[in-house]
């Protein structure tokens, strides 16, 4: 049943009208009004005109090497999750030096081992002194207890970072799609 | 060979996704081939920059690849990709504001590789009083892109998805994660603004 609508009620519907998105009955009502109103006819024509201008824009395409660049990015991505262990890294590095540099490196490694050992010893001794003085410094001595715990801490940091990055990647898509989907 | 190619072309999105979820790189490449043009075109119309569009479209497919396991079959793949692309555009606009301290987001000066030539809002000659008949297709394209850049990103996205990418209102609602009524009002408001910016080309 068609009813005459005034401009105030018709104009908000004109965008949907030109898209053919109104119900059959409402579209008929709008059509009747537009046929008798030059102003609304003009607005409807303009809306249709803007849609036509946008629809007529040239379609742009990505560059010819889009796929190869993407493949390279994904290759980098697939390499990152594999983290060689500390032993693997040291082993690879050691054998990559060749026999020439090994003696010097061995000296450096020995030095690098001795310095932390001295520091740990000093820390433990200080801890013992503090304990004697009634001061609890358990956390401090634990933190510097051994290079192994440092490596573990680094591992945890790396894992935390990886989990954080992963949650960022996962945060924008399907989880939000589902409720929006169910609303429709 | 031709038969194999035609069979490949008829693979549905859901089949490709299922294969992609099993780390089938050929399926992933097929999805890229199928959607890179649409996504690139959308991102370009959002940012107005070929360079940004290239980079952001790459990122869309990287994210699709890394998150394909969480994709739910009830959603359309294209809608999902448009959603990722839209979010990336918004992020880029925010970064642009922070870095440049301006409000025009990625409405950066145009580049020489632009298909619409010198479009945009800054380096564009004022053609606003030139009749459409006197403008080349590229010049008109530049004017329309310039008008799009003047819209707030939310309105721009809705009208680009509808009038350029051909999405229906309900598909835009899913892609943008907004109610259907909001889609309608955004497209309406976008057209009201575009009607003002493009008036000379609507009259002729």
Interface residues (C-beta under 8 A of the other chain):
Chain A: X12 X14 X15 X16 X19 X21 X43 X45 X46 X47 X49 X50 X51 X53 X54 X55 X57 X58 X59 X60 X61 X62 X63 X66 X67 X69 X70 X73 X74 X77 X169 X170 X172 X173 X174 X175 X176 X177 X178 X180 X181 X183 X184
Chain B: X29 X32 X33 X36 X37 X40 X41 X44 X45 X50 X53 X54 X57 X58 X61 X62 X63 X65 X66 X67 X70 X71 X72 X74 X75 X79 X80 X83 X84 X87 X115 X116 X137 X138 X140 X141 X144 X145 X148 X159 X160 X162 X163 X164 X169 X170 X173 X174 X177 X178 X179 X180 X184 X187 X188 X191 X194 X195 X198 X199 X201 X202
